[in-house]
Amino acid sequence: MQILVAIVLASISTAALADSTGEQMRGDRAPDATDVISGLYAFSRFQQGLLESTDLKGNAEVKNLAAFRAEESAKRDKALKEIQLAIGTEPRVSKIASASISLAKPDDTDGPAYVRSFYATQIPEYESTITLLERYLRTPDNPALATFAREHLPVLRAQLKDAERTMADK
């Protein structure tokens, strides 16, 4: 069972978004629409990966939140897909990094360490995504995507604060 969890977790690319945003920040180049779309899709893959890792085993709080976040990301992706098609761009597929989500061991999935690690894993992903959107909004190259980013930025900030607060409470 632990091997299966390790395989699933290894397939989740927690560093993919960080890799792609790191590439964007080199030379202080402002992200363009393709960078933002790629980054948001990578964030959605991360959230879906969290759901898949909690489906194996875990407490109800973590499973429910992961399912809710995955559902939100699917809605976000649907709206983003419309913008992507209108722009006529293809997102860049980021490399799957060797880093994995470091949640507590499967035999401790009901304990507070597992819950804390679940929330702690999300924080850098939210921060990277928020930074990407903020940088994009400084010099947006597409009005529809800029509107999308302005609408979703407060939601992502609130979710980040919620994750930080919940992690501190656990």
N, C-alpha and C positions, 0 to 999 in steps of 0.2 A: 504494500500500500504506500509506503514511504517513497518507493522508487517511482510509482505512478505520480504522486504529488510532485516529486522533484522534476519529473519530465514536464508536467504541465507548467510548473512554475518557471522552468528554464525556457519554455517557449514564450513566456510573456516578456515583452520587451519594455522593461521599466526605463532602460537607458535610451531607447530609440528616440523618444521625444527630446531628451537631453542632447543626444547626438545631433539630431537635426537642428535644434535651436542653437547649439554650439557652433555648428557650421554656419548658420545664418549670422551669428554675432561676430564672426571673424571679420576684421576689416570694418566693423561698424556699419555694415550694409543693412539697410532697413529691409525687413521681410516684405516680400511681395505677396500677392494673392495666393500663388501656388504654395509658398512657404506656409502660409497660415492654414490653408486647406489641408496640406500634408500634416502639419502639426496637430490640428484638431482631429483628424482621422487617427493619428497615432495615439492621441489621448483617449479616444473612444476604444481603440484596441486594448489599451491598458485597462480601462474600466471593464470591458468585456472579459479580459483575462482575470481580473479580480473575481468576477462572478463565477467563472469556471473553476477557479481555485477554491472558492467557498462551497461550490456545489459538491465537492468531494466529501467534505466534512467540515463542521464548524457550528458555531452557535447561531441561534435564530436571528439575533440582532445584526450580526455581520452578514448573514445570507440575505436578509431582507433589504439592508442598505445597499449591498452589492447589486441586487436585482433592480432596485429602484434607480441606482446610478446608471446601470446598463440600459435600462428603459429610456432614461433621459438622454443618454448618448445616442441611442437609436433615433430618437426624435430630432436631436440636433443634427445628426448625420443626414437625415432625410431633407431637412431644410438646407443644409450645406450642399447637398447633391444638386439641388435646383440652381444654386448660385454657381456651382462648379460647371454645370452644363451651360449656363448662360455665358459664363466667361470663356468656356471652351478650353479649359485647362485640365491636365491630368495631374493628380497629386504625385509627389515623389514618394516612392516606396523606400522607407528607411530600412537600414540593415537591422536584422534581429541581433541584438547584443547578447553577450553571454551572461550578463547580469540577470538575476531573477528576483522575484519578489521574495523578501526574506520574512515570511510570516513564521510564527512559532511552529514548532514541530506538531504534526498531526495529532499526536496523543495528548496535546494540550489545547485542543481547539475550543474548549469551553472556558478556558481560563482567561484572566485579565491580560496576561502577556500576549495572547493571540489577538485579542481585541485591540490592544494598544498598537501592536505591530501592523494590524490591518489599517488602522488610521494613519500611522506614521508612514507607511508605504505610499499613501496617497499624496502627502503634503508636497514632496518635491515635484510630483507630476502636475499638481495644481499650480504651483509656483511657476514652473516652466511655461505652462499654457497661458497663464495670466500675463507673464512677461512678454510672451510672443504677441498676444493681442494688444497689449499696451504699446509695444514698439510699432506694431502695424498701424495703430490708430494715429501715431504721430505723423505719418505720411502715407495714408491709404491710397491704393491705386485702383480701387473699385468701390463705387458708392454702395452697392448692395452688400458686399462683404463687410464694409465699414459699419453699416447699420446692423448687420448680424453680429459683429464683434461688440458693438456698443450695447446691444441687447443682452448678450451672453456674459459679458465681463462681470456685471454685478452678481449674477447667479453663481459664477465660478468663485468669485471672491467670498460670497456667503457660504458656499460649500467648503471652501478652504478653512474659513473661520470655524465652521461647525466641526470639521475634522480635528482642528487644533484643540478646540474646547473639549470635545469628547475624549480625545486622547489624554488630555490633562486630567480629566475627571476619572479615568479608569485606573 
